[in-house]
């Protein structure tokens, strides 16, 4: 039903109980945990468990569960840019699907194959495959997975920069999700629509993100909550409301550090911009440099607008240091994330107060 946070809690409690470590039920729990993460990054953190699930399913002659475990494992490998391993896992899953002889399994496999293409960088082909998958699922009567597939397609359209197509696909997804009572897919569609509105400069973008926060609280999606908070911070920064921007951006740091370091890069870059405007050039430059490195970590591609925010922060902070006769910090591929988060949470530059206390929560 899309209540992923609750699902994770029950599954985690079940896995803590004494049981046969090689049981098929344990494998099914591992697969379900991958499903409840609701993001590529979350699936990637479950790779070791999915490897166990694959082995258990092979030993128990459970082809349906094996295909699912291999499919999620392939996405975990794709997120880590381990593309040969990704293709090997997905190839095994497709062989199993061929033996099952199910049109629904074939359609579902095509959807997840298209998602892997997004991570490989072939967005146009991925988008084409997602639309074909959604049409096949609707023809089979599976409006639930079709709704989710259209949500994926809308996000890929957003990455490509085709915002009218993104809006059209997302609205269709949300209509199906509402009819099928899928709060998770509906919340994700709301988030993507808000991101489209943000790029277009629509005045209702902030209210869409606030609505999305409420929807995400119901389903328990920590990562997307962080994305919403980051976006609200960026919008406040663009309005030059720096204290409000810091509140939202700092709230987003821990969720994004745990689940989405590429989006974390945007939050850190925006905080760098705020520090630079307050005259704290040194910390601003450190944050901007770290944001640049984090933006190149494995994960979903950034949009042109998101990349521009990071580039602008780097240019402004490094130019100021050069003007003052100081060399900007060198890039370190091994970012000390704890140190960077500490700087990002630091007191308001030039004051003794903490803006997260001084500024009222928006």
C-alpha positions in Angstrom: 0.0 0.0 0.0 3.0 2.3 -0.2 3.7 2.7 3.6 7.4 2.0 3.2 8.5 3.2 6.6 6.0 1.0 8.4 7.0 -1.9 6.1 10.7 -1.5 7.0 9.9 -1.5 10.7 7.9 -4.8 10.5 10.5 -6.5 8.3 13.4 -5.4 10.4 11.6 -6.8 13.5 10.9 -10.1 11.8 14.5 -10.5 10.7 15.7 -10.1 14.3 13.7 -13.1 15.4 15.5 -16.5 15.6 15.0 -18.4 12.3 16.8 -20.5 9.8 19.3 -18.2 8.1 18.7 -20.1 4.8 15.0 -20.1 4.8 13.0 -18.8 1.8 11.1 -16.5 4.1 14.3 -14.7 5.0 15.1 -14.2 1.3 11.6 -12.8 0.8 12.2 -10.4 3.6 15.4 -9.2 2.1 13.7 -8.6 -1.2 10.8 -6.7 0.5 13.3 -4.5 2.3 14.8 -3.5 -1.0 11.3 -2.7 -2.2 10.6 -0.5 0.8 13.7 1.7 0.3 11.8 3.4 -2.6 15.1 4.6 -4.2 18.1 3.4 -6.1 20.4 4.6 -3.3 18.4 2.6 -0.8 18.5 -0.5 -2.9 22.2 -0.2 -3.3 22.6 -0.3 0.5 20.9 -3.7 0.4 23.3 -5.3 -2.1 24.8 -7.8 0.4 21.3 -8.9 1.6 20.2 -9.3 -2.0 23.2 -11.5 -2.7 22.1 -13.7 0.2 18.5 -13.7 -1.2 19.8 -14.8 -4.6 21.7 -17.7 -3.1 18.8 -18.8 -0.9 16.3 -18.7 -3.8 18.7 -20.7 -6.0 19.0 -23.4 -3.3 15.2 -23.5 -2.7 14.2 -23.6 -6.4 12.1 -20.5 -6.2 12.3 -18.9 -9.7 9.8 -16.1 -9.0 11.6 -14.8 -5.9 15.0 -15.4 -7.6 14.0 -13.2 -10.6 13.0 -10.4 -8.2 16.2 -10.7 -6.1 18.3 -10.6 -9.3 16.4 -7.6 -10.6 16.9 -5.5 -7.5 20.5 -6.7 -7.3 21.1 -5.4 -10.8 19.8 -2.0 -9.8 22.1 -2.0 -6.8 25.0 -2.8 -9.0 24.0 -0.1 -11.5 23.9 2.6 -8.7 27.4 1.6 -7.8 28.4 1.9 -11.5 29.3 -1.8 -11.5 27.7 -2.2 -14.9 29.2 -5.6 -15.9 27.9 -7.1 -12.6 24.6 -5.3 -13.2 24.2 -6.8 -16.7 25.1 -10.2 -15.4 22.4 -10.2 -12.7 19.8 -8.7 -15.1 20.7 -11.3 -17.7 20.1 -14.1 -15.3 16.7 -12.5 -14.3 15.6 -12.2 -17.9 16.5 -15.9 -18.5 14.2 -16.9 -15.6 11.5 -14.6 -16.9 11.6 -16.2 -20.3 11.0 -19.6 -18.8 8.1 -18.3 -16.8 6.3 -17.3 -19.9 4.4 -14.4 -18.3 3.5 -11.2 -20.2 3.3 -9.3 -16.9 6.8 -10.5 -15.8 8.1 -9.5 -19.2 6.6 -6.0 -18.9 7.9 -5.6 -15.4 11.4 -6.7 -16.4 11.4 -4.2 -19.3 10.5 -1.4 -16.9 13.4 -2.2 -14.6 15.8 -2.7 -17.6 14.8 0.9 -18.6 15.6 2.2 -15.1 19.1 0.6 -15.3 19.6 2.5 -18.6 19.0 5.8 -16.7 21.9 5.0 -14.5 24.0 4.0 -17.5 23.3 7.4 -19.0 21.0 6.5 -21.9 18.0 8.7 -20.8 16.3 8.9 -24.2 16.2 5.1 -24.7 15.2 4.7 -21.0 12.3 7.1 -21.4 11.1 5.2 -24.5 11.2 1.9 -22.7 9.3 3.3 -19.7 6.5 4.6 -21.8 6.3 1.2 -23.6 6.3 -0.6 -20.3 3.5 1.6 -18.9 1.4 1.0 -22.0 1.9 -2.8 -21.7 1.0 -2.8 -18.0 -2.1 -0.8 -18.6 -3.1 -3.3 -21.4 -2.6 -6.0 -18.8 -4.7 -4.2 -16.2 -2.0 -3.4 -13.7 -2.7 0.2 -13.1 -0.5 0.2 -9.9 2.8 -0.6 -11.6 1.8 1.5 -14.6 1.3 4.5 -12.2 4.8 4.0 -10.8 6.3 3.5 -14.3 4.8 6.7 -15.5 6.2 8.5 -12.5 9.6 7.1 -13.5 9.0 8.3 -17.1 8.1 11.8 -15.8 11.3 12.0 -13.8 13.4 11.0 -16.8 11.6 13.6 -18.9 12.6 16.2 -16.2 16.2 15.0 -16.4 16.1 15.4 -20.2 14.7 18.9 -19.9 11.3 18.1 -21.5 9.2 19.7 -18.8 5.8 19.7 -20.6 6.2 15.9 -21.1 7.3 15.5 -17.5 4.2 17.3 -16.2 1.9 15.3 -18.5 3.3 11.9 -17.5 3.4 12.8 -13.8 -0.2 14.0 -13.8 -1.2 10.7 -15.4 0.7 8.8 -12.8 -0.8 10.7 -10.0 -4.3 10.1 -11.4 -3.7 6.4 -11.5 -2.1 6.4 -8.0 -5.0 8.2 -6.5 -7.4 5.7 -8.0 -5.4 2.8 -6.8 -4.8 4.3 -3.3 -1.0 4.3 -3.6 0.2 7.0 -1.3 3.9 6.4 -2.0 3.7 6.8 -5.7 1.4 9.8 -5.3 3.9 11.5 -3.0 6.7 10.8 -5.4 4.7 12.3 -8.3 3.9 15.3 -6.2 7.6 15.8 -5.5 8.5 15.5 -9.2 5.7 18.0 -10.1 7.0 20.4 -7.5 10.5 20.1 -9.0 9.1 20.9 -12.4 7.3 23.9 -11.0 10.5 25.0 -9.3 12.4 25.0 -12.6 9.6 26.9 -14.4 9.5 29.5 -11.6 5.8 28.8 -10.8 4.6 30.6 -7.7 2.9 27.5 -6.4 6.2 25.5 -6.2 6.7 26.2 -2.4 3.2 25.1 -1.5 3.6 21.9 -3.6 6.8 21.0 -1.7 5.0 21.6 1.6 2.1 19.4 0.5 4.7 16.8 -0.5 6.3 16.8 2.9 2.9 15.9 4.5 2.4 13.1 2.0 5.9 11.7 2.6 5.4 11.8 6.4 2.6 9.3 5.9 4.6 6.9 3.8 7.8 7.3 5.8 10.2 8.2 2.9 13.2 9.8 4.6 15.2 10.4 1.4 12.5 12.3 -0.4 11.7 14.3 2.7 15.3 15.5 2.5 14.9 16.4 -1.2 11.8 18.5 -0.3 13.6 20.3 2.5 16.6 21.0 0.2 14.3 22.4 -2.5 12.4 24.6 -0.1 15.8 25.9 1.1 16.9 26.6 -2.5 13.7 28.5 -3.2 14.1 30.6 -0.1 17.7 31.3 -1.1 16.5 32.4 -4.6 14.2 34.9 -2.8 17.2 36.1 -0.8 15.6 34.9 2.5 18.8 33.5 3.9 17.7 32.6 7.4 14.7 30.6 6.2 16.9 29.0 3.6 19.4 27.9 6.2 16.7 26.3 8.3 15.4 24.2 5.5 18.8 23.3 4.1 20.2 22.2 7.5 17.1 20.1 8.1 17.9 18.2 4.8 21.5 17.4 5.6 21.3 14.2 7.6 18.6 12.5 5.5 20.5 13.3 2.3 23.9 12.3 3.8 22.4 8.9 4.5 20.4 8.4 1.3 21.4 10.7 -1.5 24.8 12.3 -1.6 24.2 13.9 -5.0 21.3 15.9 -3.7 23.3 16.6 -0.5 25.8 18.3 -2.8 23.1 20.8 -3.9 22.2 21.6 -0.2 25.9 22.1 0.7 26.5 24.3 -2.3 23.5 26.5 -1.4 24.8 26.8 2.2 28.2 27.7 0.7 26.5 30.5 -1.2 24.8 31.8 2.0 28.1 31.7 3.9 29.8 33.6 1.1 27.1 36.3 1.2 27.7 36.6 4.9 31.5 37.1 4.3 32.7 33.7 5.5 34.8 33.0 2.4 36.9 30.2 3.9 34.1 27.9 5.0 32.1 28.8 2.0 34.9 27.6 -0.3 35.4 24.4 1.6 31.7 23.6 1.3 31.5 24.5 -2.4 34.6 22.3 -3.2 33.1 19.4 -1.2 29.8 19.9 -3.1 31.5 19.6 -6.4 33.1 16.3 -5.4 29.9 14.9 -4.0 28.0 15.8 -7.1 30.2 13.4 -9.1 29.5 10.4 -6.8 27.5 7.5 -8.1 23.8 8.1 -8.3 21.0 9.7 -10.4 22.1 12.4 -12.8 21.6 16.0 -11.8 19.5 18.3 -13.9 21.1 21.3 -15.6 19.5 23.6 -13.0 20.9 21.6 -10.1 24.3 21.4 -11.7 24.2 25.2 -12.2 23.6 25.8 -8.5 26.8 23.9 -7.6 28.9 25.5 -10.3 27.7 29.0 -9.3 28.7 28.3 -5.6 32.1 27.1 -6.7 32.7 30.1 -9.0 31.6 32.7 -6.4 33.5 31.3 -3.5 36.7 30.5 -5.3 36.7 33.9 -7.1 36.4 35.7 -3.8 39.4 33.8 -2.4 41.5 34.6 -5.5 40.5 38.2 -5.1 41.8 38.2 -1.5 45.0 36.5 -2.6 44.1 33.1 -1.1 44.2 29.8 -2.9 40.9 27.8 -2.8 41.0 24.4 -1.2 42.2 21.5 -3.3 39.7 18.8 -4.2 39.9 15.7 -2.1 38.1 12.8 -3.6 37.6 11.3 -0.1 35.4 14.0 1.4 35.4 14.1 5.2 31.6 14.1 5.3 31.4 14.5 9.1 33.6 17.6 8.9 31.7 19.1 6.0 28.4 18.5 7.8 29.8 20.2 10.9 30.7 23.2 8.9 27.3 23.3 7.2 25.7 23.2 10.7 28.0 25.9 12.1 26.7 29.0 13.8 25.6 31.9 11.6 28.7 33.4 10.2 29.7 36.5 12.1 27.3 36.0 15.0 27.0 34.0 18.2 23.6 32.7 17.5 22.4 29.6 15.8 20.0 30.5 13.0 18.2 27.2 13.3 17.1 28.5 16.7 16.8 32.2 15.9 14.7 31.8 12.7 11.2 30.5 13.1 10.6 27.3 11.2 8.8 28.3 7.9 
